[in-house]
Amino acid sequence: MRDAFTSAATGLLDDDPRTALVLADISAEAFAPAARRHPDRVLNVGIREQLMIGVSGGLALTGLRAIAHSYAPFLVDRAYEQIKLDLDHQGVGAVLVSIGGSYDAAAEGRTHMSPGDVALLDTAGPWTVHVPGHPDEVGPLLRAAAGHDDAVYLRLAARGNHSAHGDGVSGRLVTVRRGSGGAPVVVAVGPMLDATLDAVAGLDVTVAYTNTPRPFDVTGLRMLVDYVDPVVVLVEPYLAGTSSHLVGAALADRPYRLLSLGVGREDLHRYGSAADHDRWHGLDPAGLRRSVTRFVTG
């Protein structure tokens, strides 16, 4: 996905003079050719992530569409005050593109982990959040984000699903597998789809996919659970429960049961690989199956 982003962003810089890219050293080498062609619109501020967001806000005020890029904990967690003030408070948008969300870079330790990035952005203004599940989804999402001036967060993953799903830009839930009438609905976000499908093999459930959890496809969810007392399972690659309030709002007029699966809140004080953290948080296929089976069978 990082390579797909580099390619798509380079294409935007070449084709659209309104596009600007702001870096804080991360991926600077990959964008070196673009920087030589567009030195006025590819800016590397060094290891100063707060400044990166401030510069992006300033560029937006001049009419440019800024794309800011770094690891999620540096781009969102560290620079949150500048997101709040230099973007939201100024009434301007930018495209924030992260890598290493949750624990993709677990070998680097806690400094490179950010399972709470989407939840943190929920406390700011209205942000569109894209969580692609496959590299082929990255380019369309980035190009669509560059075509307007709203606030967009594009959360890239080091791992993904085997294939892309949906049209990539509509934000609608895509039904990947249909269960019987009244079957529980499992919503998988971004790169969690393949593990979710493995986990529910043989179970009577409907599986839906989204790469755009913000805004959440309320209409699509209501169509999938168009029956009394629906059962919903939400599988997200970041902090567990991040989108629970949106599902609750979508189903506020009826009784429902909801299981929210994602990264746990406990700091495990462990390194390991991303696959290790999946297992420790119960987000590998075996862990997901245990949780889903226990929940849907009561």
C-alpha positions, -999 to 999 in steps of 0.1 A, spaced: 0 0 0 29 24 7 42 18 -28 7 24 -43 5 56 -23 39 68 -36 28 61 -72 -6 78 -69 7 108 -51 35 113 -76 10 111 -104 -11 138 -87 19 161 -83 27 157 -120 -9 161 -132 -25 186 -108 -7 218 -100 -30 223 -69 -15 192 -52 13 196 -26 31 170 -5 45 177 30 68 152 45 87 148 78 116 127 65 95 95 63 93 83 26 114 113 15 137 91 -6 107 75 -24 95 110 -34 129 124 -43 122 123 -81 90 141 -76 107 167 -53 133 174 -81 104 180 -106 83 200 -82 105 216 -56 79 242 -48 52 216 -40 72 188 -23 83 200 11 103 180 36 103 198 70 125 173 87 115 154 119 90 181 128 56 165 125 37 194 142 53 217 117 42 194 89 6 198 98 10 236 103 25 239 68 -3 218 54 -28 241 69 -10 271 55 -9 256 20 -46 249 23 -53 285 31 -35 295 -2 -57 271 -22 -34 242 -25 -45 206 -16 -19 194 9 -11 157 14 8 151 47 25 117 53 42 99 81 38 70 106 4 72 123 17 79 158 37 109 145 11 121 121 -20 119 143 -10 113 180 20 136 181 5 163 159 -30 162 172 -30 198 186 -20 211 152 -47 190 135 -72 206 160 -59 242 156 -42 245 122 -67 225 102 -100 222 121 -100 256 138 -89 273 106 -117 256 87 -94 240 61 -87 204 52 -58 183 42 -52 147 33 -33 129 60 -18 96 49 -4 73 75 16 41 76 23 18 106 -11 22 122 -19 0 152 12 -22 153 24 -27 118 58 -15 130 57 -35 162 94 -43 160 101 -6 166 83 -6 199 55 14 215 67 46 199 56 33 165 22 20 175 -10 39 171 -42 18 177 -61 49 188 -56 72 157 -91 69 143 -107 73 177 -86 104 183 -97 120 150 -133 113 161 -128 140 188 -119 165 161 -141 179 133 -159 158 107 -132 137 91 -135 112 62 -115 81 71 -104 56 45 -89 23 55 -81 4 23 -78 -33 24 -58 -38 -7 -32 -18 -26 -55 -14 -56 -79 6 -34 -53 32 -24 -50 51 -57 -87 57 -63 -92 67 -26 -63 92 -27 -73 107 -61 -109 112 -48 -95 128 -16 -74 152 -36 -103 163 -57 -120 182 -29 -110 203 2 -124 184 31 -104 167 59 -94 132 49 -74 105 67 -61 77 46 -48 48 68 -25 25 50 -16 -10 62 15 -31 57 -7 -62 51 -39 -65 32 -66 -87 17 -59 -110 -13 -82 -89 -35 -98 -55 -37 -135 -51 -31 -162 -26 -42 -157 5 -63 -131 19 -39 -146 54 -35 -184 53 -28 -180 44 9 -209 19 7 -208 -14 25 -201 -42 1 -217 -76 8 -190 -102 4 -209 -132 17 -247 -135 22 -261 -156 51 -297 -167 56 -325 -143 64 -319 -129 99 -283 -141 101 -258 -121 121 -240 -94 101 -203 -91 104 -187 -59 92 -150 -61 84 -130 -28 80 -101 -26 56 -74 -53 60 -95 -73 85 -117 -89 58 -96 -119 49 -91 -129 85 -128 -124 92 -138 -146 62 -114 -173 75 -129 -170 110 -165 -174 100 -161 -202 75 -190 -226 80 -210 -201 101 -244 -187 90 -235 -151 89 -235 -122 64 -201 -106 59 -199 -69 47 -168 -49 39 -160 -12 41 -128 8 34 -146 40 45 -157 38 81 -161 76 82 -188 85 73 -202 51 82 -227 36 57 -257 38 79 -282 31 51 -262 0 40 -261 -14 75 -298 -9 80 -306 -27 47 -284 -57 58 -301 -60 92 -337 -53 81 -352 -75 107 -361 -75 144 -334 -77 171 -303 -78 147 -270 -92 158 -239 -72 145 -202 -80 148 -178 -52 140 -142 -61 132 -118 -31 130 -79 -30 127 -76 -3 154 -89 3 189 -119 -20 197 -152 -1 199 -140 28 177 -171 26 155 -195 12 181 -213 46 186 -220 48 149 -235 14 147 -255 23 178 -268 54 162 -277 35 130 -298 10 149 -311 34 177 -347 27 168 -346 -11 176 -331 -36 200 -298 -50 188 -267 -69 200 -233 -57 191 -199 -72 195 -169 -48 188 -136 -65 180 -103 -47 175 -71 -38 193 -73 -40 231 -67 -10 253 -40 -27 274 -4 -18 266 11 -53 262 47 -41 267 58 -64 239 76 -61 206 71 -91 183 56 -90 148 23 -77 136 11 -113 134 20 -118 170 0 -88 180 -30 -100 160 -29 -132 180 -24 -114 214 -54 -92 206 -75 -120 193 -76 -106 158 -61 -137 140 -87 -161 124 -86 -184 154 -92 -156 179 -119 -140 158 -137 -173 154 -137 -179 192 -152 -145 198 -178 -145 170 -189 -181 178 -193 -174 215 -213 -142 207 -236 -153 180 -245 -186 197 -253 -168 230 
